[in-house]
């Protein structure tokens, strides 16, 4: 059954879902994305990845700043939709928007709801050291990721997986699960989430990304992987901010923040052997290349 669909998404995570909906033969009558914003060295307005992909597919794109005014809501209702699909769109959908499509609004949420409701579920799952996560197709309501779940799939988190590793896998699998849900909209039975096990995935604050060397190495390893590559866990070396994009925990015993040997820093317990780093304004590089231009002396401290 081909459905009349509005697709609502902005970042790279949502692009596979847009492609999947189009490939499945549904009629995407409008794509909603966040407005273009200044980016890059020239600070020129840059469309979001979904906006760019929709343009390449020849789909009409709308970029409202908000959806709470009557004009935007009337324009949405006039689309005469069967369903709206939402994937990391970035705007709150008010009740008139949620109620306009025949089958309502479906959200692709990359966690095993009700764990990790909110803005940064993939990063929080990796940072917390979870051994699994997943993706849910959820019927949206006015609460924050509180709606009933139409379908879900679990996915393991390997001990070396980064945020971007999981992002890519969950985006791909979420797209496939969405198409399956659209095919079964008239027969799927939404399952209420309940309130047991609710955990919120707050947006990542830049200050929070700073590495606290007093924490155990295993925790910091998860912290680094959960923030890699963006926004990147960071520390200060000789007053310069350096992102740590990949590391591995090892056994060691020294004062937290002490460089044990070039590229290895002591933690509250154990140490982190840095594997991939990035200086401010420079490309990411392996630690061997970094050390050629920025030698780390044994005994010095890292903040």
C-alpha positions in Angstrom: 0.0 0.0 0.0 1.6 3.3 -1.1 1.1 6.0 1.5 1.0 9.7 1.3 3.9 10.8 3.5 5.6 13.8 4.9 9.2 13.2 6.0 10.5 15.3 8.8 14.2 15.0 9.6 17.4 17.0 9.5 20.8 15.3 10.2 22.7 12.5 8.5 21.0 9.9 10.8 17.7 10.5 9.0 18.9 10.2 5.4 18.8 6.4 5.1 15.1 6.5 6.3 14.2 9.1 3.6 15.8 6.9 1.0 14.0 3.8 2.3 10.6 5.5 2.2 11.1 6.6 -1.4 12.5 3.2 -2.5 9.5 1.5 -0.9 7.2 3.4 -3.3 5.5 5.8 -0.9 4.5 9.2 -2.1 6.6 11.8 -0.2 4.7 14.9 -0.8 6.9 17.2 1.4 10.1 17.0 3.3 10.5 19.1 6.5 14.0 20.0 7.7 15.7 22.5 9.9 16.5 25.8 8.0 20.0 26.1 6.4 22.5 27.6 8.9 25.9 29.2 8.5 28.7 26.5 8.5 32.3 26.1 7.4 35.0 28.7 7.2 33.0 31.0 5.0 30.0 30.8 7.3 27.7 30.4 4.3 24.2 28.9 4.8 24.4 25.2 4.5 21.3 22.9 4.1 20.9 20.0 6.5 21.8 16.5 5.1 18.1 15.7 4.7 17.4 18.9 2.9 20.3 18.2 0.5 19.2 14.6 -0.1 15.6 15.7 -0.7 16.8 18.2 -3.3 18.8 15.5 -5.0 15.7 13.3 -5.1 13.6 16.1 -6.5 11.3 16.3 -3.4 9.8 19.6 -2.2 11.4 20.9 1.0 9.9 23.1 3.7 12.1 24.6 6.4 9.8 26.4 8.9 11.4 27.9 12.0 8.5 26.7 14.1 5.3 24.8 13.8 3.2 26.4 16.4 1.7 29.2 14.3 -1.7 28.6 12.6 -0.3 29.2 9.1 2.3 26.4 9.4 -0.2 24.1 10.8 -2.8 24.8 8.1 -0.1 24.2 5.4 0.7 20.9 7.0 -2.9 19.8 7.3 -3.5 20.8 3.6 -1.0 18.0 2.6 -3.8 15.5 3.3 -1.3 12.9 4.7 -1.7 9.3 5.6 1.3 9.5 7.9 4.3 11.7 8.9 7.6 10.1 9.5 10.0 11.9 12.0 13.7 11.1 12.4 15.8 13.6 14.5 13.8 16.5 13.1 14.7 19.1 15.7 11.4 20.8 16.3 8.6 19.9 18.8 5.4 18.8 17.0 2.4 20.5 18.6 -1.0 18.6 18.9 -2.4 19.9 15.6 0.6 18.6 13.7 0.4 15.2 15.5 -3.3 14.8 14.8 -3.3 15.9 11.1 -2.2 12.7 9.3 -4.6 9.8 9.1 -2.2 7.4 11.0 -0.5 10.1 13.0 3.2 10.7 13.3 5.8 7.9 13.6 9.2 8.5 15.1 12.4 6.5 14.6 14.1 6.5 18.0 17.6 5.0 18.4 17.2 3.4 21.8 15.3 0.7 23.6 12.5 2.8 25.0 11.8 3.8 27.7 15.6 3.8 28.3 17.3 6.8 26.8 14.4 9.1 26.0 15.6 12.5 24.7 18.1 14.2 22.6 21.3 12.0 22.7 20.3 8.4 23.1 23.1 6.8 21.0 25.9 8.8 22.7 24.4 8.2 26.2 24.1 4.5 25.7 27.8 4.2 24.7 29.0 6.6 27.4 27.1 4.6 30.0 28.8 1.4 29.0 25.5 -0.3 28.0 26.1 -3.6 26.3 23.1 -3.2 24.0 20.8 -0.6 22.5 18.3 -0.7 19.7 15.8 1.2 17.6 12.1 1.7 18.1 9.3 2.9 15.8 7.1 4.9 18.0 3.7 6.5 17.7 4.3 10.1 18.7 2.4 12.0 21.3 3.0 15.3 23.1 5.3 13.8 25.8 9.1 13.5 25.3 9.5 10.1 23.6 6.6 8.7 25.6 4.4 7.3 22.9 3.5 3.6 22.3 6.0 1.5 20.4 4.9 -0.2 17.1 8.1 -2.2 16.7 11.6 -2.5 18.1 14.9 -4.3 17.5 17.8 -4.8 19.8 21.4 -4.3 18.7 24.6 -5.1 20.7 27.2 -2.5 21.5 30.7 -4.0 21.2 33.4 -2.9 23.7 35.2 -1.0 20.9 32.2 0.6 19.2 32.1 4.4 19.0 29.1 6.7 18.8 29.5 6.9 15.0 29.7 3.1 14.6 26.4 2.8 16.4 24.9 5.8 14.7 25.5 4.3 11.2 24.2 0.9 12.2 21.1 2.2 13.9 20.3 4.6 11.1 20.4 1.7 8.6 18.4 -0.6 10.7 15.9 2.1 11.7 15.2 2.8 8.1 14.4 -0.8 7.4 12.3 -1.2 10.5 10.4 2.0 9.5 9.5 0.5 6.1 8.2 -2.6 7.7 6.1 -0.5 10.1 4.6 1.5 7.2 3.7 -1.8 5.5 1.8 -3.0 8.6 0.3 0.3 9.9 -3.3 -1.1 9.8 -2.4 -4.3 11.7 0.4 -3.4 14.1 -0.7 -3.1 17.8 1.1 -0.2 19.6 2.5 -1.2 23.0 2.6 1.4 25.8 6.0 2.0 27.2 5.2 2.1 30.9 7.4 4.0 33.4 9.7 1.3 34.6 13.3 1.8 33.4 12.9 5.4 32.2 16.2 7.1 31.6 16.7 10.4 29.9 19.4 11.1 27.4 20.2 14.8 27.9 21.8 16.8 25.1 25.6 16.6 25.4 27.1 19.8 26.9 30.6 20.8 25.7 31.9 21.2 29.3 30.6 17.7 30.1 32.8 16.3 27.3 36.0 17.3 29.2 37.9 14.2 30.4 38.2 13.9 34.2 41.3 11.9 34.7 40.3 10.9 38.2 37.7 8.6 36.8 38.6 4.9 36.1 40.1 4.1 32.7 37.2 1.8 31.7 34.7 4.6 32.3 36.8 7.1 30.4 37.2 4.7 27.5 33.3 4.6 27.2 33.2 8.3 27.6 35.7 8.8 24.7 33.9 6.3 22.4 30.5 7.8 23.2 31.6 11.2 22.1 33.6 10.2 19.0 33.8 11.9 16.6 31.4 14.6 17.8 31.6 16.6 19.9 34.7 14.7 21.0 36.0 14.1 24.5 38.7 16.6 25.3 41.5 17.6 27.6 44.2 20.3 27.9 47.8 19.5 27.1 50.2 22.4 27.9 47.2 24.8 27.7 46.0 23.5 24.3 42.7 21.8 23.9 43.1 18.3 22.4 40.3 15.9 21.5 40.7 12.2 22.2 38.8 10.3 19.6 39.9 6.8 20.4 41.8 5.2 23.2 42.1 1.9 25.1 42.2 1.2 28.8 45.3 -0.5 30.3 46.5 -1.5 33.7 48.7 1.1 35.4 49.2 2.9 38.7 50.1 6.5 38.8 48.6 9.9 39.8 45.6 10.7 37.6 46.5 12.9 34.6 50.2 11.9 34.7 51.8 10.9 31.4 53.2 7.4 32.0 54.8 7.2 28.6 54.2 9.2 25.4 50.6 8.8 24.5 49.5 7.1 27.7 47.8 9.0 30.6 47.1 7.7 34.1 43.5 7.7 35.4 41.8 7.2 38.7 42.5 3.5 38.2 44.4 2.2 35.2 45.4 4.4 32.3 44.3 5.4 28.8 46.5 4.7 25.9 45.6 7.3 23.3 45.1 6.0 19.8 43.6 8.9 17.8 43.5 12.5 18.7 42.8 16.0 17.2 44.4 19.3 17.9 42.3 22.5 17.6 42.0 23.5 14.0 43.9 20.4 12.8 42.7 17.1 11.2 42.3 14.0 13.3 45.4 11.8 13.4 46.8 8.6 14.8 48.8 9.1 18.0 52.1 8.3 16.4 51.7 11.2 13.9 50.5 13.4 16.8 53.6 12.7 18.9 55.9 13.7 16.1 54.7 17.3 16.3 53.6 17.3 20.0 55.9 15.1 22.1 54.3 14.0 25.4 57.0 13.7 28.1 56.8 11.1 30.8 56.0 12.7 34.1 54.2 15.8 32.7 50.5 16.2 33.5 47.4 16.5 31.4 44.4 18.5 32.6 
